[in-house]
Amino acid sequence: PLLQSLGISEKTLAHRYQPKLGARFYYPPTDRIATFPFQPSPGFTTPAYQVLRESFDELLFTRARDAGAVILPNSPVESLDENAAHVTLTDGRTLHARFLLDASGRRALIASKRNTRTVIHNYGRVGIYNYFRNLPPHDNDDPNYITMYLFDAGWVWLIPLADGRTSVGIVYHDLPRLHPPTAPSKEESLFWHAVNTMPRLAQRLQSAAPTDPFRAISDYSYTVSEKFGDRFALIGDAAGFLDPIFSSGVHLALCSAHRASTALLQKLNTGSDAALTDYANYMNQGFQVFQACVDRFYNRGLVENLFFMEKKPPEMHAAITRILAGHVWDRSNPILRLLGLS
C-alpha cells in the first residue's frame, strides 16, 4: 500500500520482482525445517517482494524525479552545517535549506557528525555474500520462499531473485581462524568454510556458479539515539540498521521515509515538533521489536523454543509469521509479551 501511494503499482512490482510468500529455517544439527507462509492480513493483501536493490533504487529514483524532485547525481556531501536559520550542505557547490532529511544510508552522515551512532557488537560480526546461478532446490523448495540455514557460528541466507540468480550470504557471529586460506581470497575462504559444515548446503552449491567476487561487510548493526533535531530528521539506514536475519532494512527504510516526510510537512506548516516526536517514537518501537527478535535469535532461544517447537499452537505460528512479514507495530501480538515488550 505504501508503494502504491507513491505511484508504484502492484503490476510494476509483480513484473519486476520475485514474490516473497514465506520463510523457512533449516537447522542442520537436527535436520529439521520450520516453514512460515506469509498469509494475507488486514491492510496487506498483496505479497511481499524480494527486490534487487539496484533495480529498486532506480525505480524509486525515477519516480521521485517524475514527481518533481530535483536530482543531483554523483554529488557526495563534503560538509554539513546547521544554524538557527538553515542547514547548509556543500558538494562542490553550496546548498541551503530549511530542513534536511538524511537518507545517507550506513554512512549515517548526521549521526556520525553528532556522535549519536552506537555499534551493536553481539550480532553478526561479518557478512560474506555473492550471487549464484543454477542453484538446485532444497527438496521441494518453493522459489517464492527465502531460506535460512543455521549453524553454530552463525547463519546463511538464500534469497531467490526474479532474474534467476540466488543471493547467498554467510553471517558469522563467531569468526573462525583459517590457516592457511583455502580459497583465492579471505572472504571466499570464510564463505566455503561455513558452507562445508553443512553437507546439504554444500551439495546444493557444488553445481551452482558464483557470478561476482565474494564481498564482505563487518560491524554493520547499530542504533542511533537522536532521530531528529531542529533542522533535520534521519530516515532509512541513517537512523539505524539491524542484522539482516529478518530482512528489516528496506521495510524500516520505507516506513521511516513515509512517516518522516509526513511529519516534516506538519513541522513546516506549524513549526511544532510534535509530529517528528511521534515519528521518532514510532520508529523506535518498530526497531525495538526487530532488535528483541534478533537478540533472541542469536541466543537461539527464539529458534529452539519457538521456531522448531514440535507442535506450535496455531496462534503462536501466526504471531511469528506476522513478525517475519514486518507487522512489528501490532502491540496485540503475543510474541511481544514473550519478548517483554507489551
Protein Blocks (a to p, Z undefined) as FASTA:
>chain_A
ZZmmnopafklmmmmpccdfbdcdddfknopacdddddddehiabccddddfklmmmmmm
mmmmmnopacdehiacfbdcddfkbccddehiacddfbdcdfebjnommlmmnopaccdf
klcfbdcddddehiacehjacfkbccddddfklccdddddfkopacdddddfbdcddddd
fbfbfklmmmmmmmmmmmklmmmmmmpccfbdcdddehkbccdfblbdfkbccehjlnoc
cdfklopmmmmmmmmmmmmmmmmmmmmmnopaklmmmmmmmmmmmmmmmmmmmmmmmnom
mmmmmmmgmbacfklmmmmmmmmnopambmkbmklmmnopZZ
